Amino acid sequence: MPAQNLIDLSHPSITAEAQEFLSKPHRLLIGGEWVESQSGERRKVFDPATGLVISEVADGSQADVEKAVIAARKSFDSGAWRKLSGSEKSKVLWRIGELIDKYSHELAELEVLDEGSPYGVVKNAYVRNSAEHFRYYSGWCTKLNGLSVPVGLPGEWHAYTTHEPVGVVGQIIPWNVPLLMAAWKLAPALAAGCSIVLKPAEDTPLTALRLAAICEEAGLPPGTLNVITGDGRCGAALVQSPWVDKISFTGSTATGKAIAAAAASSLKRVTLELGGKSPVIVFPDADLKTAIPGVAQAVMLNSGQACTAGSRLYIHEDVYDDVIHGVAEFISTLKLGHGLNSTTDLGPLISQRQLTRVSDLVRAGVNEGAEVVCGATEAGGDGFFYRPTLLSGVKPGMTVYREEIFGPVISAMKISNQSLDDLAREANNTEYGRAAGIWTQNVSRAHALAARIRAGIIWVNSHNQIDPSLPFGGFKQSGIGREMGLSGLEHYTETKSIAVLLKS
């Protein structure tokens, strides 16, 4: 099936607010002040749809990280934030959510220009969800309760537990969905009472800086949140700092392993949200009217740049031809273009580096025997576009089966009437355990298979649906710990036991 994904880079003019923000000399936020990096160096920020420079930010260094960590340590030790009552912290977090809503148009434009996703998806999903994270965790500020514990020690005791903030947290976020990634790390850490040094990805720093200004406007005390823009050396400096109590990282599994190894020397608390190679299974009783676009969007969302992308597609032989044809037709008509164009369905990849990686991995898969149904080519032009791709005849051991591609590429395989144990064994045939999708109208089958798949989140008849209240993380090499929900909040606390002997 020939590719029909026309590229349209036209887009309407951005708002005056977004233009004003882009034109500012962006600095680092340290101790409540916006300052230049100590080196004075600047870093260009590019629009991935055009390859053009859209802004510049301060290029931070290890010295800047050390200064930010000291500011966060001072803020935490003084208790400017952590000693506020739960209701006082709750009001600030709720206010942040309200301000995100207020500035949602500007935030969406900045995110599109910085990261590339279509405006409608960014504003109606990523920005809205960012506000919801702050509102959700504002409710937890007054509910971090300990327990009264009946102990079996001799004598009379009053024993209880408390949850206390872990301390100074270094948060390192990736370039995919950067605003939402920042929100779902900042909100629980703030609810717990921590002070933070946030390090956004070097490719997508803009909305993290705008969000920091929103936090200031909402009344967050100076030094509670510090933001350092720069490359991976800034992240490494955070991990190595003796004054940082916890690292929360989202990104590649390789980098996550390096962070875990570096943090081991000081036994820093670590939360890692890493890669995935998620299976999606379509049974013959699936509602194909929803399953076909569902399994396509499971990968095409964010141009495949998502750790939960359902990139291994298992289709029952009874519906295999219908699903392959339907998915190919669906993705071949997606329009590539600039995210600010209202007709765009699919934006660019983040960089030339990522575009080259996706191209190389697909080429390797084809050389190993995978068949191209559609796509499998770069779209050309000045931006970093790759055509939506469907590969069939994929087998275990192929590069496209094993590697996390992080692009708009679906690897399809045919299944027959295997047992649920056999299907689960194949779904689990990966070093990752990030997510999975099951498409069936048989509720018993769905529950039974979900229980057998080793993944952090499993969707039935949907994919890539998240909620602030639902824990989000991975099994195996997809990570350590959880984001979101009560589980995500507890990772920013230490549990303390207190035992008082009343009478011996």
Steps between C-alpha positions, in 0.01 A plus 500: 500500500665830397567763763266798479630695798537847355710746697348839573726736693270799482362618831321805637687769684561425865355717774676810627548328837683205347705728275599715797609193696709367210678831460605522866859431608417182692703447815539244777271510804714471813390598850207706374709702252531470123873504431739439212714190504838553659667437166273747320447243227169473315327201338281521189151348500364363170156442353517133388243559226717757321848461646498874575622664820207629703667608824811480717549392860784514748742209465546380856802318639601300804573825684144619436360168619699525821366851559143382437539202732630729777197726448264203517678369811471839669132519407429154632692539825335835573160341455364783285288248311506172693385661828191654346176332602347249265221739414745780419698276265177375349391852407827568317485176301137563409594851391774358274238284332274801451783703347588218261139516383521878474813486286407179318504654154847648547633180658361292215659721237838488674478123535412455133787720387743330736393135470292475181172325591171627350348795684167330573667203668733726697235741627216255558707216643850596612432849636163410649647192665786709641250721681314192625818361656541808717134497598512129580806530724366814666249267661772278642670786686254460786491120495856383558395316811708262707368203693453422865672163538413246776833340593564180693783633715482458881350801677267770374595676178376771272647414160426676175641580158538823303574581138769766462634655179806322367686831470667657195395330177673509164248451220616425146233503230508386135426678175175317425191666653724730708233713670302201622818321609596802707153525653478140607837522673460844657147457635560199730840625612348834601203331666746299711685818605824451305726761342597438140762552233334435164712421196298503173625328186745705299277476189178616672563743787241768429182383676696401812619859527149633441359259759759616753383859451142381553605334827651830612180684410299246700700581815759223522773624738836596343749215480234229520524447125822560308542439126827430319504482120792323335624167370543163668795619705257700711299186567817314594594777742160467669547126542848545643416782742524393867226750588235341278293240684305353208514484121189461286586430137297431187687398189690216337576174676872541429511838673283368783752222566782753511304715747425200722868404503612854584235542771605177669815653646293730724189281511285777356135415465432444131186485290553400138235511227670343199447339161253251366414266215135454576291214356149552365282193439192502276263206544244395236207628707643852525284785375713585196332838451671617817791256510650598164534873573580411860801282422618752240483791744667284765818570304424812295425716804788745538650353180586184689714686752343342808628233735157334494474481121336171402765422243472117501162421346372141527192435283293182502504324164120522465515880482862549395433616143222737608713658771811532283299660220312729740811616687689561175212703362468698823865596537558560127245781503641678806618844398849597608561863574573777742316452827348848483322410177147392591502227233814328631459145631864415562790724592875454456750302700696707746833526316714389210668260742169329576394500135823323405454246778146413391609468137792275593286269716230460236763433235653232722160336549433492128843353433418228753180402318222732618263604221403862444124547476525879492735779596861414591641820353601844613262766373770748404496876543658712769324339795556159653204306357470124462204347323268278710623146450344155520724193478360149474659157529703611801659223702664480843867582472454768233631844585154657472363236738763556768598867487296793625476700178332812644349590166177442301573134427270200559640146486217253428488124558236230447377284788264204498320316780784489750417462867500808717820374661667479159376845398622650826836328457536668160378837630756476781778410255681831552732658753235766552172498690356843439144453370272272300170515313230234469215532251214261566135500607557195720540645850622173652770466236609860551539463876672163474753623243561826685592298809762312297669795328789659690444869436439807712176602330267293282220651297199304379331637187700822525860619513705792633225614736644641824351658810679673790346254746624188317858383580728505196827308472662187371615147574848364420723746315217746452575659832493517877212646699183671384384842391151633574244390753575443867792278398664791319457725804646248743824485299560861610465415868684310770300300754603564858399274792470656846458284810434656841522286815215619721533246778743213551 
